[in-house]
Structures are given as structure tokens and as C-alpha cells.
Amino acid sequence: GRSYTYSCRTGYRIVGTAICRCTTTGWATRTPTCQRGLCSRPDSVRYASFRPYSRSYAVSATVTYTCRSGYSLSGQSVLTCGADGEWSHDEPTCARVVVKCPAIGAPDNGSIRPTISQQANVGTRVLFTCNDGFRRNGSRDSRCQSNGRWSSSVPTCELVTCPIPVEPINGGVTPVQEQYPVNFVIWYTCDTGYTTADRKDAICRPDGTWSDDAPNCVAITCNRPDEIAFGSLTTAGDNFEIGETVTYICNDGHEIVGQDVLTCTNTGEWSHDEPTCTRIIQCATPDEPLNGGFSPNQPAYDITEVVTFTCANGFILNGQSQITCQDTGLWSDDEPTSITCNRPDEIAFGSLTTAGDNFEIGETVTYVCNDGYEIVGQDVLTCTVTGEWSHDEPTCTRIIQCATPDEPLNGGFSPNQPAYDITDVVTFTCADGFILNGQSQITCQDTGLWSDDEPICDAITCNRPDEIAFGSLTTAGDNFEIGETVTYVCNDGYEIVGQDVLTCTVTGEWSHDEPTCTRIIQCATPDEPLNGGFSPNQPAYDITEVVTFTCADGFILNGQSQITCEDTGLWSDDEPTCDGKIIQCATPDEPLNGGFSPNQLAYDITDVVTFTCADGFILNGQSQITCEDTGLWSDDEPTCDPITCNRPDEIAFGSLTTAGDNFEIGETVTYVCNDGYEIVGQDVLTCTVTGEWSHDEPTCTRIIQCATPDEPLNGGFSPNQPAYDITEVVTFTCADGQNVLTCTVTGEWSHDEPTCTRIIQCATPDEPLNGGFSPNQPAYDITEVVTFTCANGFILNGQSQITCEDTGLWSDDEPTCDAITCNRPDEIAFGSLTTAGESFEIGETVTYICNDGYEIVGQNVLTCTVTGEWSHDEPTCTRIIQCATPDEPLNGGFSPNQPAYDITEVVTFTCADGFILNGQSQITCEDTGVWSDDEPTCDPITCNRPDEISYGSLTTAGNSFEIGETVTYVCNDGYEIVGQGVLTCTNTGEWSHDEPTCQRVIVPQCASRVSPANGAVSPVQASYDANSEVTFTCTTGYRLVGSSSSTCLSTGLWDTEVPSC
């Protein structure tokens, strides 16, 4: 009836029942254990994820943060759960990294596309190519990688050359040189007396090979020339060497025309064409022309003889002056007559003033043009002795000119003249500071108009340059003339980067690009920790400067020992503190069946304890633990577990006779083999102190013997016994000899049994049960064939045809007709075959079922078919997997919401307004029945404290602000706010506006006031504040003309001019 209550030390939690009650049968519950505390899930980090993702984590568990691609991690990426339930470090941050690769150039004798003349973005790809005649050695492309390096270096472009070409037999190559680049052409030549029908040139191809091989040079000969009509070739032969000759002769009544002797030249051609044999023909005397004559004048003329005609004075030949006697016996032309000219053609825009259609030699005709047109060509033509006019007909062209163009203001043109002919060109220019608007040259066209309007000269100006962020352009105006300047200034707290004064140049462009204004950012002096200090200690720190903290003796730093000034003007971490706690670790628990050393009451930081186990036990955990600066050990104490051996593997054709899955040191297991098999190896294994078995598993090998062979008809064998071991030999004897069979290692005889043959015929074969054969006869001669068939439902087992061989035996045993059956199909995983039996007849069925929680995929009932195959493949059993309904996040929900979810179903989580998801927005039911991720949580959306500002402060306290809350900025005295002074936290977790800036307030003053001549001003001072007043007076004898007083305005100007006296 009594009970005890258990409790755990600080940093540990109870596992089990804390209260144990004594009952009549003993204690009601087991003794609980104390486990170290759990850590809650760490915070999410923007642009990062961490794994593993869980609701809680055990002591010593770690999570690892990974930044998205393109972001770099700042801080500790791995956090460890401490015994105090806190993580070892703050969550890291992820900042965007701009990675670029350096400029990359083209290879020598090659090119790159695109051209990269400056740093390239990650993912940029370039392609390298080599010029014609060069081969690339290296990668075809390169890509800018996320590490800022190119994936491959620039390749080289190597000159492609062809090998020295092979000279042809009886020939040569030209030119001869050491290297032959791509596209270089060589020529093959043959020696004198040789020629080739092959290609005589070759070009070096881009792959470094010649386009053509060397040609074949063969000796030059001349073929027998052609026979000729009315003649013959007197020289015999079909081929003639260089220098040999052949001779032609003509038949009677014919004469040779051409060369009768031809010589074979070194080109393989004959020295002349074949001659011809021409009949001997003459022409008759021609007719004498009226008013003329001819010579020679004779009764007959031989072929090729020429007659020349002449005319009397005042007459000209109309026709050929010479005619030739041709081989037809006719003259080459008719006899000539006297010559006249026909009337020439009329012309456009003009007329022919002379009448008549035929004109004698020496007569003339005249052309005239219409008004407004001028003659182009010869207006008077003369009939010549050839019957042609002395010139072609002229043309009439319109008289066209262009007027003087207008001169542009602030410009001119040249040449400047009263009128311009067609195609004349005028060039326009502008005075300095002006630019042409239009064509610089115009041309006088054949229409009498200029090709373009006259241009104008516009003054060159510059457009107003762009405004800049955090600064302003102090010069007014939108257009600026050449030489004018504009000035940029930066807001207070910013400095100019670049040129602050730009000048308008004669090109209409500004002399420099716009400058930029960069914020002057520094960090304030950090707070000094109590009982500690830091260095360096200075009024302000530039970005990237580091401060190092130290503690006095007896104190320990709690926080980061170094902090860095970041580009936000804030330190990378809060200042650490110096704690005075003396930290030690307590004595660890001693493991059952083991111990540790050193064993003492307390341990200082970095002390190490080493654990050992008694014989037969093995450490489960770390063998050494270290006292850490948290006062906790680096790991839990290990345990000493008994050393055991796992059950060894089963073996084929045998079994393990010893039961159990785990065996202690010294225990044994025994293997036995199935009947007909013998053990190879150790049949008894012993569990050793290493947890391994003393030997490998044995194997079971089949015991092989041969059965008694059949005794041959008319023969016998010896020895004759029930069984035979491997390599035993049986000897057969017949009436006329013997044969020897040897038992092989396969359990088969080395040969078939021999036969004793006398009569070479085959006996009638046995008819198979449920079958037959044909032909069916008492005996069969050699080569006769018998064919076997089976009744329906039976299948031949053996050869369907057997042949009677010259041994008097059939080529094969008679087949049998076996009933067609199906073998038992295979068992399936996660299911069973409900039908008993190993063999099934045609039409019988078997049925498969699946275990609980599994469903059948495929056909569950199979039928034995007439082919002896089952009607379908065996089905499979697939687990019915579903996921349970996920937990709904507080301040959120999910859809769809249902009792269970099939694999691949997706649930989408959403949060109420003002809350943001921490985790995955969608989770998927996986084939393990578990969701792809833990359920997310809905965290309130808050805004972080905005940055402090220079020359001002943030008046609102706090580091985190809820949606709708506001913060207010104020500026120091003498400064005014620029931007929004009140920022509101929006439902995106961002502030409604950027932080404002504080700009110094500059109060304008008026310059010193000048006294009028013959007068004075009062008071006299170097400058005057706004609203100050001065009074003017005149010397005696003078009177004041103008206002007697003047007031300094808030613009820094006086309200009146200085009066006169």
C-alpha cells in the first residue's frame, strides 16, 4: 500500500510513472528513468531552411540551416540542443550574395560569343570557335558557376596542317614546303613523256587530310588517226610512240588539203589535224558590172582564185569588191552593183527638214528640235560611199536647271550660284555651336527640283541630367547651352561619389555621368560589460571594424567574444556579459557492468572521463565525455550491453537446427544438410567475444552417383552394381567388340549405351498411350520416318518424328503423350495461394488472397489453359496506405479536411489575418503513410525595430512591434526631418515607409549693407539675420533719395535697394 515518488534533477525530465505503489504482487509499475530536457523548434530564418524539422529535439540533437541559392550564411549553421533545453547558438542569418565571374576573352586565332568585356553573371554561357584553318583544343563552351569561376578555361586554337603529300610514280608535287595549311592547293605533275587522266590538284581540308590522292602517271602514246574520205593512211599500227609519223595519200582526181605527214607529239596528240582529199573544181568567168569591170579576166578559175571588181569615176560598188572561186565550182558572192542611202528615221520632239526617200553619195539631210529642246548629236547627216549615213540620228532633250536653294540661319552652302545643272550637288554647313537638322547634301534632279528640302541649323543643347537618390540638382532649367554647368549636392549624412559639376559639351552630352550619394555609416561605441572590457575603444567605428570583449579573472564571457560593425550602422550581435559563476560538472553515473576514470567529486571544464566495460560487454554510446562550459557533460553516459551474436544465415539444401535470434558468448548453433546432400565447412559455429561467429556458414553439396545402365540386346556390361561413384567405369561387350562408358561429375555417363546390331532394319515402335503413329508396319527400312500424334488434352513428350538409322535403331526414343497440366504458380509477397496442389489439369483454377491491410493488384483467379500456361501472371499485394488527419495550427486552418488521405493527396495550410506560416504551406501524403513535412504553425506577424538614424533618434521603445503599432523619429536641434517621421507596422511584417533622415537646417543671412555715397548705414556688421533692419542717413548738405531703411528677408536678400544722397 505504500508508494514512492520519483523526481529528476534540473535539466532532466521523468520518463515513466513518477509514483510507484507496492501491491500484493510487487511494485505496480517499473522504475522510471530521467532523460535530459528537450529543446523546442528553433526560429525560422528568412531565405533559409533547416533540417530535421520537428516539434521538439532531444539533448545533443542538431539542426542544420541552409541558405537558398544565391545567399550566404552568417553565424552558426549547426545548432545543438543543450541539456538546459536551450540551443547552443542563435539562429544564423542569410544575406544575398552577388557572385560574378571575371571577364573572359577569345582564344588566339578564334572568337568568343557573346563578347564578355566585364564581369559576368552566374549562369552566363559563352561559346568558343576557331578561325578557319584552326582546330579547337579544349572545351567548346564555358559557364559562369555559382563559385565565381568559369566551368572551363579558354581553349587553344591550333593550326591545322596536312602531311607532306606523296609524289606520284613518274611524277612530282609542286610546291614543296614543310607545312601545308588548310585550303592550301598543291599540283601534281607527270614527268616528260607521261600523263594522267586523274585530278591534278589537291586541297588541304579542314580535317588535315588531302582532298585527292596522287594521280597515276602513264606513258604518253598517240592513237591511230582517223581515215579520210577519198584517201588512205599508208602507215600500219594502232599506237604510236612520241616522234613516230604517219602518211596520208589521196585517190586519183583528188588533191591533198592540209598536212600529209603527221608526227606524234609529247602531248599524245598528232602534230596536225588529218588532211582532206578535195575534188579538182573550177569556176566560170563572172558577169561584168555596168559602169565597172573586174580582174583578172580569164576563161576559167581554180578553187580559191579571187576576182576583184572596180567602178568608173562617180560610181561606188554595191556588194562585195572581191569574190572567191569555191570548191562547189560557184563564186562566193554575186557580182556587185552601185550604192545609195535610204531616208533616215524621224526623231521625238524634232523633225527632218529634207524631202526624199533615196539619196546619192554626198547628199545631206538636216534635223531641227522643237522650241524648249536642244539637239544632242549631229544635226546634218551625209550619205557615204558605204550607203550608210555619216552619223546616227540626233535626239532632242529638254533644257532643265535647278534654282538657288535657301541659305539656313546660322549656316551656309556651297557652291552658291544663280542656277544649277542636273546632277550638281550643294553642300550645307552650320556655324560652331549649331548642328544640321536635315540632309547635308542635296542634288539637282532631272525634274528641275532638288533631291531634298534645305536643312536648318539648330543650336546644340544638353537635356537636364537625371536627379540622384539622397541628393539633388541645384541648377534650374531643362535645357542647357554648350559650356553651361549643373551642380549636384548630397543630403546631410551622405557623401558624393563621382563628379559633382557637369559641363554641357559641343556634342550635346554632359562631360560626366551623374554622381551618386552614399550614406556615411558608422557604429556607435558599444556598452562595456561589468567586470570586463573591449578593444579597440573609440568614439565611432567604420563598417567591418571588429571589437573584441574580454572578462576579468574569475569571470566568464556569456555571448559573442567579437562583434562586427555592419553596413546598417548596427553591431552584428548584442554586447556579451561577464558572469562570475564557477562552473563544474557533477560525477557521472557509473554504467552497469562497467566503470569510468578518473572518478572524483567534481570536474573542471575540459576535464575528460573515459568509460570501459567488463569482459563480455560492449559500450553503447560515447567512450569519452567532456565537461563543457555549461556545467554539463558533452554526452550522456554510455551503457554496457552484453555482447551477443545475431542468428547466422540459413543455407540452401540444409537448415539451422538451433532456435533463437540472439546468442550469448560461447553458445553454439548447428547446421544439417537435406537427404542426398553433404556438409562442406564447419557444421557447428560458436559465438565469440567479438559478437562474430567462429566460422562462416557451411554449404550443402549434392552427393552425386550414377544409376545402373541398361543392358544392351545381344551384349552385356561389367561391373554390374546398384550405383556407381564419380569416375567409376562400366565396360560393355557385344558379339563383335566392346565400348567403354565413364561416370562423369554430372552423374551422367560419358556416352549413350552401345547397341549390338545384326539386321539393319528398325522394328515397329511402341504406340504411345493416348496417341498413335503412322505409317504403322511390321518393319522399317533405313531413312524411313514415323510421325507421332496425341489425342486432345495430351501433349507429346519427345520427338514428333523419328527416323530409322543405319544402325537399325530409331533416331530417338518413342515419345509419350502426357496429360497437359500447369505447375503450381509462385507464392506472392504479403498474400497467399488458397488452392492446394502442385499440378493442375486444364480448366482448373487457383485463387490468391492478400493479407489484411493489403489489396490485390492484377487477376486473383488464374485458369490452367490448354498450353500448360496460366491464363494470367501472378498478382501482387500492395499495402493500403493512407495518412491521418493533420493537426490544425492555432490561428489557422487547412483544406481539404477529411478523416483520411490517400497517397499523393495534398493538404494546404493557411493562417488568419495578422499571422504568417512558419513551415511548409503544403504537405503531401507519402507512400509510407506519413506526411512529407510536419504541420506548420501560424506565428503572429511582427515588425523588427527599425534602424536608428544619424542626427536623430527613435523615441518608441521595444524591439518587436505588432501590426498597426507605430514608431516615431525626432531630429536633434538644428536638424529637420526628411521623409516620414511616423512609421506603421504593416501586415507584411514590413514598415510602411523607409527610415527618414535628419537634414541640417540652414538659416539664410543677408550680406553686409553698403553705405550710399555721401552718406552712412547703421548698424554696420558683416552679416545680418532675417528681419534685421538698417537705417540710411546722408551727410549735411545732401538729401536722401529712396527708402531710409531696409529689412533682411528670410530669403537672405534685402527688401529695398541702397538709396542715394
Buried (B, 14 or more C-beta within 10 A) or exposed (E): EEEEEBEBEEBBEEEEBEEBEEEEEEEEEEEBEBBBBBBEBBEBBEBBBBEEBBEEBEBBBBBEBBBEEEBEBBBBBEBBBBBBBBBBBBBBBBEEBEBEBEEBEBBEBBEBEEEBEEBBEBEBEBEBBBBEBBBBEBBEBBBBBEEBBBEBEBBBBBBBBBEEBEBBEBBBBEEEEEEBBBEBEBEBBBEEBBBBEBEBEBBBEEEBEBEBEBBBBBEBBBEBBEEBEBBEBEBEEEEBEBEBEBEBBBEEEBBBBBBBEBBBBEEBBBEBEBBBBBBEEEBEEBEEBEEBEBEEEEEEBEBEBEBEBEBEEEBBBBBBEEBBBEBEBEBBEEBBBBBBBEBBEEBEBBEBEBEEEEBEBEBEBEBBBEEEBEBEBBBEBBBBEEBEBEBEBBBBBEEEEBEEBEEBEBBEBEEEEEEBEEEBEBEBBBEEBBBBEBBEEBBBEEEBEBBEEBBBBBBBBBEBBEEBEBBEBEBEEEEBEBEBEBEBBBBBBBEBEEBBEBBBEEEBEBEEEBBBBBBEBEBEEBEEBEBBEBEEEEEEBEEEBEBEBBBEEEBBBEBBEEBBBBEEBBBBBEBBBBBEEEBEBEEBEEBEBBEBEEEEEEBEBEBEBEBBBEEBBBBEBBEEBBBBEBBBBBBBBBBBBBBBBEBBEEBEBBEBEBEEEEBEBEBEBEBBBEEEBEBEBBBEBBBEEEBEBEEEBBBBBEEBBBEEBEEBEEBEBEEEEEEBEEEBEBEBBBEEEEBEBBBEEEBEBEEEBBBBBEEEEBEEBEEBEBBEBEEEEEEBEEEBEBEBBBEEEBBBEBBEEBBBBEEBBBBBEBBBBBEBBBEBBEEBEBBEBEBEEEEBEBEBEBEBBBEEEBEBEBBBEBBBBEEBEBEBEBBBBBBEBEBEEBEEBEBBEBEEEEEEBEBEBEBEBBBEEBBBBBBBEEBBBBEEBEBBBBBBBBBBBBBEBBEBBBBBEBEBEEEEBEBEBEBEBBBEEEBBBBBBBEBBBBEEBBBEBEBBBBBEEEEEEBEEBEBBEEBEBEEEEEEBEBEBEBEBBBEEEBEBEEBEEBBBEEEBEBEEEBBBB
